[in-house]
Amino acid sequence: MFLNSQNIALLGLGKENQAFLAWIFKHGYKHVVTICDQRTETQLKDIISATPLFKKHLDKLAWRTEANFNKNLDDFEVLFRSPGWPLSCPGVQTALKKGVLVSSAMEYFFAACPTKNTIGVTGSKGKGTTASIIAAILKKAGKKIFLGGNIGIAPFNFFDKIKKNDWVIMELSSFQLEDMHFGPRYAVITNLFKEHLSPADPLNPNYHHSLYAYWQAKLKIAKHPENKLLVANNNLRSRLEKEKLPGKIIYFEASTLPSCLRGIYNQENIGAAVALSRVLKISAQTYKKAIKNFKNLEHRLEFVGEKNGIKYFDNSFSTTPESTALDLISFQEPIILIAGGADKGADFKPLAKLINKKVKALILLKGTATPRLFVEVKMAGFNKKNIYFADTMAEAISAARKKAIAGDIILLSTACASFGIFKNYKERGDQFKFYAKK
């Protein structure tokens, strides 16, 4: 289909496009592929030259890098866009106006997938956990499953292993979905918060220009002709009643099934998985067993350990005020909260009021959003004597320990993006766990 063209370019060479590039060469693509990326040609060659397959095909690669990376994209017939590459940028918009087909590795995956048993999960928060719970349930039911997508596993790393009766579960971000015309048969939307409304990540500057645009990007998971079912949070009912979708919609609410997961929102994640399991006719006995044994994903309100009677929880994945608020109401114990970081254009006022009620001490990490959070917390009445600033995670943990006593919780739930001090949320969470265990 999209690969009939002899003139294609990859916009960005992240994990998803690297796997896709390897796959098309493995399957006999004979033509030159142009890599468009703002990094230098040397940097990009260093990234891919470690893979033997790429070494054989370096002569089939052309490079458009640095100052030229986003220019003259209308030279090509097909552009395979990385999720971090903004659709709104002038180069892509000019290409679209001139009839260039703009697609992505993820869209091609769904268009060509060997099985129709495809499930996509999106949402502002909880999509990775929900996708993983669904995968655990299907595995418990004896299905062969593949889990990938935004969770960190590029689908073309396992494409060739998929058989007709297998099941594929994909975690999908709004940036992966926003221009897709092919997608999963079964879709899940966990929730919707204000998210990705400003360019927080310098390496992935994509963002949505309004909450409506963000919502419409999420909806692409169920707007394509192949979709048969959307499982959606009951909180989204009023929004979805205004939309025309090709498939059936069912709504879920928080589950009361026993599990090891902390957090009220995890009960909603379980509720979504249960609702889909029932549609797929998986027995209650099976999904209950899978849920009971499921553990929090790494950096998602993960229990790190206990030291001197103080418990440490890592939710570095919490990058919005709404998700941090849900973390705070998940604990009855006194909380020392580590928050702050890069700005995503969020409103901190509701969170600040909850911090004033629930938090014993607040440690603020350096970042562009931190001054705004600080002002809102002070305006909410929080005692500024219990606010501390940290330039590093080591300083943050040290400050938290000085305020904590046995029975307290030290919680990393920043309400902000990680960029500035940290490369990403994983590095931030890894550092929290490292210093928490020292």
WOZI-V305986 format. One record per residue. N is the residue number from 1. BURIAL is + if it has 24 or more other C-alpha atoms within 12 Angstrom, else -. Layout:
N,BURIAL
N,BURIAL
This chain:
1,-
2,+
3,+
4,-
5,-
6,-
7,+
8,+
9,+
10,+
11,+
12,+
13,+
14,+
15,+
16,+
17,+
18,+
19,+
20,+
21,+
22,+
23,+
24,+
25,+
26,-
27,-
28,-
29,-
30,-
31,-
32,+
33,+
34,+
35,+
36,+
37,+
38,+
39,+
40,-
41,+
42,-
43,-
44,+
45,+
46,-
47,-
48,+
49,-
50,-
51,-
52,-
53,-
54,+
55,-
56,-
57,+
58,+
59,-
60,+
61,+
62,-
63,+
64,+
65,+
66,-
67,-
68,-
69,+
70,+
71,-
72,-
73,+
74,+
75,+
76,+
77,+
78,+
79,+
80,+
81,+
82,+
83,+
84,+
85,+
86,+
87,+
88,-
89,-
90,-
91,+
92,+
93,-
94,-
95,+
96,+
97,-
98,-
99,-
100,+
101,+
102,+
103,+
104,+
105,+
106,+
107,+
108,+
109,+
110,+
111,+
112,+
113,+
114,-
115,+
116,+
117,+
118,+
119,+
120,+
121,+
122,+
123,+
124,+
125,+
126,+
127,+
128,+
129,+
130,+
131,+
132,+
133,+
134,+
135,+
136,+
137,+
138,+
139,+
140,+
141,+
142,-
143,-
144,-
145,+
146,+
147,+
148,+
149,+
150,+
151,+
152,-
153,+
154,+
155,+
156,+
157,+
158,+
159,+
160,-
161,-
162,+
163,-
164,-
165,-
166,+
167,+
168,+
169,+
170,+
171,+
172,+
173,+
174,+
175,+
176,+
177,+
178,+
179,+
180,+
181,+
182,+
183,+
184,+
185,+
186,+
187,+
188,+
189,+
190,+
191,+
192,+
193,+
194,+
195,+
196,+
197,+
198,+
199,+
200,+
201,+
202,-
203,-
204,+
205,+
206,+
207,+
208,+
209,-
210,-
211,-
212,-
213,-
214,+
215,+
216,+
217,+
218,+
219,+
220,+
221,+
222,+
223,+
224,+
225,-
226,+
227,+
228,+
229,+
230,+
231,+
232,+
233,+
234,+
235,-
236,+
237,-
238,-
239,-
240,+
241,-
242,-
243,-
244,-
245,-
246,-
247,-
248,+
249,+
250,+
251,+
252,+
253,+
254,+
255,+
256,-
257,+
258,-
259,+
260,-
261,+
262,+
263,+
264,+
265,+
266,+
267,+
268,+
269,+
270,+
271,+
272,+
273,+
274,+
275,+
276,+
277,+
278,-
279,-
280,+
281,-
282,+
283,-
284,-
285,-
286,+
287,+
288,+
289,+
290,+
291,+
292,+
293,-
294,+
295,+
296,+
297,+
298,+
299,+
300,+
301,+
302,+
303,+
304,+
305,-
306,-
307,-
308,-
309,-
310,+
311,+
312,+
313,+
314,+
315,+
316,+
317,+
318,+
319,+
320,+
321,+
322,+
323,+
324,+
325,+
326,+
327,+
328,+
329,-
330,+
331,+
332,-
333,+
334,+
335,+
336,+
337,+
338,+
339,+
340,+
341,+
342,+
343,+
344,+
345,+
346,+
347,+
348,+
349,+
350,+
351,+
352,+
353,+
354,+
355,+
356,+
357,-
358,+
359,+
360,+
361,+
362,+
363,+
364,+
365,+
366,+
367,+
368,+
369,+
370,+
371,-
372,+
373,+
374,+
375,-
376,+
377,+
378,+
379,-
380,-
381,-
382,+
383,-
384,-
385,-
386,+
387,+
388,+
389,+
390,+
391,+
392,+
393,+
394,+
395,-
396,+
397,+
398,+
399,+
400,+
401,+
402,-
403,+
404,+
405,-
406,-
407,-
408,+
409,+
410,+
411,+
412,+
413,+
414,+
415,+
416,+
417,+
418,+
419,+
420,+
421,+
422,+
423,-
424,+
425,+
426,+
427,-
428,+
429,+
430,+
431,+
432,+
433,+
434,-
435,+
436,+
437,-
438,-
